[in-house]
Amino acid sequence: MQLKIKAVSPLMGNRIPLPDYATEGAAAMDLRACLQEPLTLAPGELRTVPTGIAIALPSRAYMALLFARSGLGVKHGISLSNGVGVIDSDYRGELKVGLVNLSRRAYTIEPGDRIAQLAVVPVARPELVPADWLEETSRGSGGFGSTGK
């Protein structure tokens, strides 16, 4: 599969590297902050950070998902403000990453820092079938915590 990528900022591919996979086994590619100058996130602050790129997924059979980088979250409390970002196959605008600082300390993002991960995954679009009943399972309607802690 090929993923078309367009630099929407002159910084991308020049001063700031294009997205890449950190290792041979990486399932998602790292996205970088396309910034002219450092950006400091105060504790509790939400900011949208540009990536300087747009993509064209190969068909509606695919979507892209934005995930937090585990190191930023675990070590510094920097996470995605919306949990997971969904990029639809027909979106062609710049990818932007909503970040939130969940820590008690300010955190500075430097131009080119890796700020999120982008994974391309298949999409299943099931046909919805109205039903008066659903098959029973051993769990039934047990919700949060119903299978243990």
Backbone as JSON Lines, residues from 0, in Angstrom:
{"i":0,"aa":"M","n":[0.84,-1.18,0.0],"ca":[0.0,0.0,0.0],"c":[0.88,1.24,0.0]}
{"i":1,"aa":"Q","n":[0.43,2.26,-0.67],"ca":[1.12,3.54,-0.65],"c":[0.23,4.58,0.01]}
{"i":2,"aa":"L","n":[0.85,5.48,0.76],"ca":[0.15,6.59,1.39],"c":[0.74,7.87,0.83]}
{"i":3,"aa":"K","n":[-0.09,8.62,0.12],"ca":[0.38,9.9,-0.42],"c":[0.47,10.91,0.72]}
{"i":4,"aa":"I","n":[1.58,11.64,0.74],"ca":[1.8,12.66,1.77],"c":[2.21,13.95,1.08]}
{"i":5,"aa":"K","n":[1.63,15.04,1.53],"ca":[1.92,16.35,0.95],"c":[2.42,17.27,2.06]}
{"i":6,"aa":"A","n":[3.55,17.89,1.84],"ca":[4.04,18.89,2.79],"c":[3.24,20.17,2.57]}
{"i":7,"aa":"V","n":[2.56,20.64,3.6],"ca":[1.79,21.87,3.5],"c":[2.53,23.03,4.16]}
{"i":8,"aa":"S","n":[3.72,22.74,4.65],"ca":[4.59,23.76,5.21],"c":[5.97,23.59,4.58]}
{"i":9,"aa":"P","n":[6.64,24.69,4.25],"ca":[7.99,24.58,3.68],"c":[9.01,24.02,4.67]}
{"i":10,"aa":"L","n":[8.66,23.97,5.95],"ca":[9.56,23.4,6.95],"c":[9.69,21.89,6.81]}
{"i":11,"aa":"M","n":[8.61,21.24,6.33],"ca":[8.57,19.79,6.27],"c":[9.48,19.25,5.17]}
{"i":12,"aa":"G","n":[10.31,18.28,5.56],"ca":[11.25,17.7,4.62],"c":[12.53,18.52,4.48]}
{"i":13,"aa":"N","n":[12.54,19.68,5.09],"ca":[13.74,20.53,5.09],"c":[14.27,20.63,6.51]}
{"i":14,"aa":"R","n":[13.72,21.56,7.28],"ca":[14.14,21.73,8.67],"c":[13.56,20.66,9.59]}
{"i":15,"aa":"I","n":[12.39,20.17,9.23],"ca":[11.69,19.16,10.03],"c":[11.5,17.9,9.18]}
{"i":16,"aa":"P","n":[11.92,16.74,9.69],"ca":[11.78,15.5,8.91],"c":[10.32,15.11,8.68]}
{"i":17,"aa":"L","n":[10.07,14.46,7.55],"ca":[8.75,13.9,7.28],"c":[8.49,12.76,8.26]}
{"i":18,"aa":"P","n":[7.23,12.34,8.41],"ca":[6.93,11.22,9.3],"c":[7.73,9.99,8.91]}
{"i":19,"aa":"D","n":[8.05,9.19,9.93],"ca":[8.78,7.95,9.66],"c":[8.49,6.94,10.77]}
{"i":20,"aa":"Y","n":[8.87,5.69,10.49],"ca":[8.74,4.62,11.47],"c":[10.04,4.57,12.26]}
{"i":21,"aa":"A","n":[9.94,4.58,13.59],"ca":[11.13,4.62,14.44],"c":[11.94,3.32,14.37]}
{"i":22,"aa":"T","n":[11.26,2.19,14.17],"ca":[11.94,0.9,14.09],"c":[11.3,0.05,13.0]}
{"i":23,"aa":"E","n":[11.96,-1.04,12.65],"ca":[11.42,-1.96,11.64],"c":[10.07,-2.54,12.06]}
{"i":24,"aa":"G","n":[9.87,-2.74,13.36],"ca":[8.63,-3.35,13.84],"c":[7.56,-2.37,14.25]}
{"i":25,"aa":"A","n":[7.79,-1.07,14.05],"ca":[6.82,-0.06,14.47],"c":[5.53,-0.17,13.66]}
{"i":26,"aa":"A","n":[4.4,-0.16,14.34],"ca":[3.09,-0.24,13.68],"c":[2.58,1.12,13.26]}
{"i":27,"aa":"A","n":[3.12,2.18,13.86],"ca":[2.67,3.54,13.55],"c":[3.89,4.42,13.31]}
{"i":28,"aa":"M","n":[3.69,5.45,12.48],"ca":[4.77,6.38,12.19],"c":[4.67,7.59,13.11]}
{"i":29,"aa":"D","n":[5.82,8.18,13.41],"ca":[5.86,9.35,14.27],"c":[5.56,10.61,13.48]}
{"i":30,"aa":"L","n":[4.69,11.44,14.06],"ca":[4.39,12.76,13.51],"c":[5.15,13.79,14.32]}
{"i":31,"aa":"R","n":[5.61,14.83,13.66],"ca":[6.43,15.85,14.31],"c":[5.71,17.2,14.37]}
{"i":32,"aa":"A","n":[6.09,17.97,15.36],"ca":[5.54,19.31,15.53],"c":[6.14,20.23,14.48]}
{"i":33,"aa":"C","n":[5.29,20.79,13.64],"ca":[5.74,21.72,12.6],"c":[5.59,23.13,13.16]}
{"i":34,"aa":"L","n":[6.62,23.53,13.89],"ca":[6.62,24.81,14.58],"c":[7.82,25.65,14.17]}
{"i":35,"aa":"Q","n":[7.64,26.97,14.16],"ca":[8.75,27.89,13.91],"c":[9.58,28.09,15.17]}
{"i":36,"aa":"E","n":[8.91,28.01,16.33],"ca":[9.58,28.25,17.6],"c":[8.98,27.32,18.66]}
{"i":37,"aa":"P","n":[9.66,27.15,19.78],"ca":[9.15,26.26,20.83],"c":[7.76,26.69,21.31]}
{"i":38,"aa":"L","n":[7.0,25.7,21.76],"ca":[5.65,25.92,22.28],"c":[5.58,25.3,23.67]}
{"i":39,"aa":"T","n":[5.26,26.09,24.68],"ca":[5.18,25.58,26.04],"c":[3.72,25.36,26.42]}
{"i":40,"aa":"L","n":[3.45,24.14,26.9],"ca":[2.11,23.78,27.39],"c":[2.13,23.9,28.91]}
{"i":41,"aa":"A","n":[1.3,24.78,29.43],"ca":[1.17,24.93,30.88],"c":[0.38,23.74,31.43]}
{"i":42,"aa":"P","n":[0.48,23.44,32.71],"ca":[-0.32,22.37,33.28],"c":[-1.81,22.59,32.99]}
{"i":43,"aa":"G","n":[-2.46,21.54,32.48],"ca":[-3.88,21.61,32.15],"c":[-4.21,22.27,30.83]}
{"i":44,"aa":"E","n":[-3.23,22.81,30.15],"ca":[-3.47,23.54,28.9],"c":[-3.69,22.6,27.72]}
{"i":45,"aa":"L","n":[-4.62,23.02,26.85],"ca":[-4.91,22.32,25.6],"c":[-4.41,23.17,24.45]}
{"i":46,"aa":"R","n":[-3.72,22.55,23.49],"ca":[-3.26,23.27,22.3],"c":[-3.36,22.35,21.1]}
{"i":47,"aa":"T","n":[-3.57,22.96,19.94],"ca":[-3.56,22.22,18.68],"c":[-2.22,22.51,18.01]}
{"i":48,"aa":"V","n":[-1.5,21.44,17.68],"ca":[-0.16,21.58,17.12],"c":[-0.17,21.09,15.67]}
{"i":49,"aa":"P","n":[0.27,21.91,14.73],"ca":[0.3,21.5,13.32],"c":[1.4,20.48,13.05]}
{"i":50,"aa":"T","n":[1.16,19.61,12.08],"ca":[2.18,18.63,11.68],"c":[2.83,19.02,10.36]}
{"i":51,"aa":"G","n":[2.25,19.98,9.63],"ca":[2.84,20.42,8.37],"c":[2.6,19.49,7.2]}
{"i":52,"aa":"I","n":[1.74,18.47,7.39],"ca":[1.48,17.51,6.31],"c":[-0.01,17.27,6.13]}
{"i":53,"aa":"A","n":[-0.36,16.83,4.94],"ca":[-1.69,16.3,4.63],"c":[-1.47,14.95,3.98]}
{"i":54,"aa":"I","n":[-2.45,14.07,4.08],"ca":[-2.32,12.74,3.49],"c":[-3.54,12.42,2.64]}
{"i":55,"aa":"A","n":[-3.38,11.44,1.76],"ca":[-4.49,10.91,0.96],"c":[-4.48,9.4,1.15]}
{"i":56,"aa":"L","n":[-5.42,8.91,1.94],"ca":[-5.54,7.47,2.12],"c":[-5.94,6.84,0.8]}
{"i":57,"aa":"P","n":[-5.53,5.57,0.55],"ca":[-5.74,4.98,-0.78],"c":[-7.2,4.76,-1.17]}
{"i":58,"aa":"S","n":[-8.09,4.58,-0.19],"ca":[-9.51,4.38,-0.49],"c":[-10.3,4.47,0.8]}
{"i":59,"aa":"R","n":[-11.63,4.39,0.67],"ca":[-12.46,4.45,1.87],"c":[-12.37,3.15,2.69]}
{"i":60,"aa":"A","n":[-11.61,2.2,2.22],"ca":[-11.39,0.97,2.97],"c":[-10.36,1.17,4.08]}
{"i":61,"aa":"Y","n":[-9.79,2.39,4.18],"ca":[-8.78,2.68,5.2],"c":[-9.1,3.97,5.92]}
{"i":62,"aa":"M","n":[-8.62,4.06,7.15],"ca":[-8.64,5.29,7.92],"c":[-7.31,5.4,8.62]}
{"i":63,"aa":"A","n":[-7.0,6.57,9.11],"ca":[-5.79,6.75,9.89],"c":[-6.21,7.11,11.31]}
{"i":64,"aa":"L","n":[-5.44,6.62,12.26],"ca":[-5.7,6.9,13.67],"c":[-4.49,7.6,14.26]}
{"i":65,"aa":"L","n":[-4.75,8.66,15.02],"ca":[-3.7,9.38,15.74],"c":[-3.7,8.9,17.18]}
{"i":66,"aa":"F","n":[-2.53,8.51,17.66],"ca":[-2.37,8.07,19.03],"c":[-1.31,8.91,19.73]}
{"i":67,"aa":"A","n":[-1.4,8.95,21.06],"ca":[-0.36,9.61,21.85],"c":[0.92,8.8,21.77]}
{"i":68,"aa":"R","n":[2.03,9.47,21.95],"ca":[3.31,8.76,22.09],"c":[3.44,8.35,23.55]}
{"i":69,"aa":"S","n":[3.7,7.09,23.77],"ca":[3.7,6.58,25.14],"c":[4.73,7.28,26.02]}
{"i":70,"aa":"G","n":[5.9,7.59,25.5],"ca":[6.91,8.27,26.3],"c":[6.46,9.64,26.77]}
{"i":71,"aa":"L","n":[5.78,10.38,25.9],"ca":[5.28,11.7,26.3],"c":[4.23,11.58,27.39]}
{"i":72,"aa":"G","n":[3.36,10.59,27.24],"ca":[2.3,10.41,28.23],"c":[2.82,9.93,29.57]}
{"i":73,"aa":"V","n":[3.61,8.88,29.56],"ca":[4.09,8.27,30.81],"c":[5.11,9.15,31.52]}
{"i":74,"aa":"K","n":[6.04,9.73,30.78],"ca":[7.11,10.5,31.41],"c":[6.74,11.96,31.69]}
{"i":75,"aa":"H","n":[5.87,12.54,30.84],"ca":[5.62,13.98,30.94],"c":[4.14,14.37,31.07]}
{"i":76,"aa":"G","n":[3.22,13.41,30.97],"ca":[1.8,13.73,31.11],"c":[1.21,14.42,29.89]}
{"i":77,"aa":"I","n":[1.86,14.3,28.74],"ca":[1.35,14.92,27.51],"c":[0.57,13.87,26.73]}
{"i":78,"aa":"S","n":[-0.7,14.16,26.48],"ca":[-1.57,13.19,25.83],"c":[-2.41,13.89,24.77]}
{"i":79,"aa":"L","n":[-3.13,13.11,23.98],"ca":[-4.06,13.69,23.02],"c":[-5.29,14.19,23.75]}
{"i":80,"aa":"S","n":[-5.73,15.37,23.43],"ca":[-6.88,15.95,24.12],"c":[-8.18,15.24,23.79]}
{"i":81,"aa":"N","n":[-8.23,14.54,22.66],"ca":[-9.45,13.82,22.28],"c":[-9.29,12.31,22.38]}
{"i":82,"aa":"G","n":[-8.27,11.84,23.07],"ca":[-8.06,10.4,23.25],"c":[-7.4,9.77,22.04]}
{"i":83,"aa":"V","n":[-8.14,9.62,20.97],"ca":[-7.64,9.08,19.7],"c":[-8.2,9.95,18.59]}
{"i":84,"aa":"G","n":[-7.38,10.34,17.64],"ca":[-7.85,11.11,16.5],"c":[-8.19,10.19,15.34]}
{"i":85,"aa":"V","n":[-9.3,10.47,14.68],"ca":[-9.74,9.69,13.53],"c":[-9.6,10.54,12.28]}
{"i":86,"aa":"I","n":[-8.85,10.05,11.3],"ca":[-8.68,10.73,10.02],"c":[-9.45,9.92,8.97]}
{"i":87,"aa":"D","n":[-10.52,10.49,8.46],"ca":[-11.34,9.82,7.45],"c":[-10.65,9.8,6.09]}
{"i":88,"aa":"S","n":[-11.03,8.84,5.26],"ca":[-10.38,8.66,3.97],"c":[-10.55,9.85,3.03]}
{"i":89,"aa":"D","n":[-11.6,10.66,3.23],"ca":[-11.83,11.78,2.33],"c":[-11.3,13.11,2.86]}
{"i":90,"aa":"Y","n":[-10.61,13.12,3.99],"ca":[-10.03,14.35,4.54],"c":[-8.71,14.65,3.86]}
{"i":91,"aa":"R","n":[-8.53,15.89,3.42],"ca":[-7.3,16.28,2.73],"c":[-6.6,17.48,3.36]}
{"i":92,"aa":"G","n":[-7.09,17.93,4.5],"ca":[-6.47,19.07,5.16],"c":[-5.24,18.68,5.96]}
{"i":93,"aa":"E","n":[-4.61,19.69,6.54],"ca":[-3.42,19.45,7.36],"c":[-3.79,18.63,8.6]}
{"i":94,"aa":"L","n":[-2.95,17.66,8.92],"ca":[-3.14,16.9,10.15],"c":[-2.66,17.77,11.31]}
{"i":95,"aa":"K","n":[-3.53,17.92,12.29],"ca":[-3.19,18.68,13.49],"c":[-3.43,17.79,14.69]}
{"i":96,"aa":"V","n":[-2.63,17.98,15.73],"ca":[-2.69,17.14,16.9],"c":[-3.13,17.96,18.1]}
{"i":97,"aa":"G","n":[-4.25,17.58,18.7],"ca":[-4.7,18.23,19.92],"c":[-3.97,17.61,21.1]}
{"i":98,"aa":"L","n":[-3.21,18.42,21.82],"ca":[-2.45,17.93,22.97],"c":[-2.96,18.58,24.25]}
{"i":99,"aa":"V","n":[-2.82,17.85,25.35],"ca":[-3.16,18.36,26.67],"c":[-2.03,17.99,27.62]}
{"i":100,"aa":"N","n":[-1.71,18.91,28.51],"ca":[-0.69,18.67,29.53],"c":[-1.41,18.26,30.81]}
{"i":101,"aa":"L","n":[-1.34,16.97,31.13],"ca":[-2.02,16.44,32.32],"c":[-1.13,16.47,33.56]}
{"i":102,"aa":"S","n":[0.08,16.97,33.41],"ca":[1.02,17.0,34.54],"c":[0.86,18.3,35.33]}
{"i":103,"aa":"R","n":[1.7,18.43,36.35],"ca":[1.69,19.65,37.17],"c":[2.82,20.6,36.79]}
{"i":104,"aa":"R","n":[3.56,20.23,35.7],"ca":[4.69,21.06,35.27],"c":[4.51,21.46,33.8]}
{"i":105,"aa":"A","n":[4.99,22.62,33.47],"ca":[4.96,23.07,32.07],"c":[5.85,22.13,31.25]}
{"i":106,"aa":"Y","n":[5.49,21.96,29.98],"ca":[6.27,21.11,29.08],"c":[6.46,21.87,27.77]}
{"i":107,"aa":"T","n":[7.69,21.91,27.28],"ca":[8.0,22.63,26.05],"c":[8.2,21.67,24.88]}
{"i":108,"aa":"I","n":[7.47,21.94,23.81],"ca":[7.6,21.18,22.56],"c":[8.5,21.99,21.64]}
{"i":109,"aa":"E","n":[9.55,21.38,21.19],"ca":[10.48,22.03,20.28],"c":[10.07,21.76,18.83]}
{"i":110,"aa":"P","n":[10.41,22.65,17.9],"ca":[10.15,22.37,16.49],"c":[10.76,21.03,16.09]}
{"i":111,"aa":"G","n":[9.96,20.18,15.45],"ca":[10.43,18.89,15.0],"c":[10.29,17.76,16.0]}
{"i":112,"aa":"D","n":[9.88,18.08,17.24],"ca":[9.67,17.02,18.23],"c":[8.59,16.05,17.76]}
{"i":113,"aa":"R","n":[8.77,14.78,18.08],"ca":[7.75,13.76,17.78],"c":[6.63,13.93,18.8]}
{"i":114,"aa":"I","n":[5.4,14.17,18.31],"ca":[4.3,14.51,19.21],"c":[3.14,13.52,19.18]}
{"i":115,"aa":"A","n":[3.08,12.65,18.18],"ca":[1.97,11.7,18.07],"c":[2.38,10.59,17.12]}
{"i":116,"aa":"Q","n":[1.55,9.56,17.06],"ca":[1.77,8.45,16.14],"c":[0.58,8.34,15.2]}
{"i":117,"aa":"L","n":[0.85,7.96,13.95],"ca":[-0.18,7.81,12.94],"c":[-0.17,6.37,12.44]}
{"i":118,"aa":"A","n":[-1.3,5.68,12.58],"ca":[-1.45,4.31,12.1],"c":[-2.54,4.28,11.04]}
{"i":119,"aa":"V","n":[-2.3,3.56,9.96],"ca":[-3.3,3.37,8.91],"c":[-3.9,1.98,9.11]}
{"i":120,"aa":"V","n":[-5.23,1.92,9.2],"ca":[-5.91,0.66,9.51],"c":[-7.11,0.45,8.58]}
{"i":121,"aa":"P","n":[-7.48,-0.82,8.36],"ca":[-8.66,-1.1,7.55],"c":[-9.93,-0.68,8.28]}
{"i":122,"aa":"V","n":[-10.94,-0.38,7.5],"ca":[-12.24,0.04,8.04],"c":[-13.29,-1.0,7.7]}
{"i":123,"aa":"A","n":[-14.09,-1.35,8.69],"ca":[-15.26,-2.19,8.45],"c":[-16.48,-1.3,8.61]}
{"i":124,"aa":"R","n":[-17.33,-1.24,7.58],"ca":[-18.55,-0.44,7.64],"c":[-19.74,-1.39,7.54]}
{"i":125,"aa":"P","n":[-20.17,-1.93,8.67],"ca":[-21.26,-2.91,8.63],"c":[-22.6,-2.28,8.26]}
{"i":126,"aa":"E","n":[-23.43,-3.1,7.68],"ca":[-24.82,-2.69,7.42],"c":[-25.57,-2.81,8.74]}
{"i":127,"aa":"L","n":[-26.27,-1.75,9.14],"ca":[-27.04,-1.79,10.38],"c":[-28.34,-2.54,10.14]}
{"i":128,"aa":"V","n":[-28.65,-3.48,11.02],"ca":[-29.85,-4.29,10.91],"c":[-30.68,-4.1,12.18]}
{"i":129,"aa":"P","n":[-31.82,-3.4,12.11],"ca":[-32.67,-3.24,13.29],"c":[-33.08,-4.61,13.84]}
{"i":130,"aa":"A","n":[-33.05,-4.75,15.17],"ca":[-33.39,-6.03,15.78],"c":[-34.23,-5.8,17.04]}
{"i":131,"aa":"D","n":[-35.17,-6.71,17.29],"ca":[-35.98,-6.65,18.51],"c":[-35.3,-7.38,19.66]}
{"i":132,"aa":"W","n":[-34.33,-8.23,19.36],"ca":[-33.59,-8.97,20.38],"c":[-32.17,-9.22,19.9]}
{"i":133,"aa":"L","n":[-31.3,-9.46,20.86],"ca":[-29.9,-9.77,20.57],"c":[-29.57,-11.12,21.22]}
{"i":134,"aa":"E","n":[-28.69,-11.88,20.58],"ca":[-28.29,-13.16,21.13],"c":[-27.73,-12.98,22.54]}
{"i":135,"aa":"E","n":[-28.04,-13.91,23.42],"ca":[-27.54,-13.86,24.8],"c":[-26.09,-14.31,24.85]}
{"i":136,"aa":"T","n":[-25.34,-13.75,25.8],"ca":[-23.98,-14.17,26.07],"c":[-23.84,-14.4,27.58]}
{"i":137,"aa":"S","n":[-22.73,-14.97,28.01],"ca":[-22.55,-15.19,29.44],"c":[-22.37,-13.85,30.18]}
{"i":138,"aa":"R","n":[-21.88,-12.85,29.52],"ca":[-21.71,-11.55,30.14],"c":[-23.02,-10.76,30.18]}
{"i":139,"aa":"G","n":[-23.81,-10.91,29.15],"ca":[-25.08,-10.17,29.09],"c":[-24.85,-8.67,29.01]}
{"i":140,"aa":"S","n":[-25.56,-7.9,29.83],"ca":[-25.45,-6.45,29.79],"c":[-24.52,-5.92,30.87]}
{"i":141,"aa":"G","n":[-23.71,-6.8,31.47],"ca":[-22.77,-6.36,32.5],"c":[-21.81,-5.34,31.93]}
{"i":142,"aa":"G","n":[-21.72,-4.19,32.58],"ca":[-20.91,-3.08,32.08],"c":[-19.62,-2.91,32.84]}
{"i":143,"aa":"F","n":[-19.28,-1.68,33.11],"ca":[-18.02,-1.31,33.74],"c":[-17.75,-2.14,34.99]}
{"i":144,"aa":"G","n":[-16.64,-2.84,35.0],"ca":[-16.21,-3.59,36.16],"c":[-16.94,-4.9,36.36]}
{"i":145,"aa":"S","n":[-17.79,-5.29,35.44],"ca":[-18.6,-6.5,35.64],"c":[-17.79,-7.8,35.55]}
{"i":146,"aa":"T","n":[-16.58,-7.73,34.98],"ca":[-15.77,-8.95,34.86],"c":[-14.6,-8.95,35.85]}
{"i":147,"aa":"G","n":[-14.6,-8.05,36.81],"ca":[-13.52,-7.95,37.79],"c":[-13.19,-6.52,38.08]}
{"i":148,"aa":"K","n":[-11.98,-6.28,38.57],"ca":[-11.57,-4.92,38.93],"c":[-11.61,-3.97,37.76]}
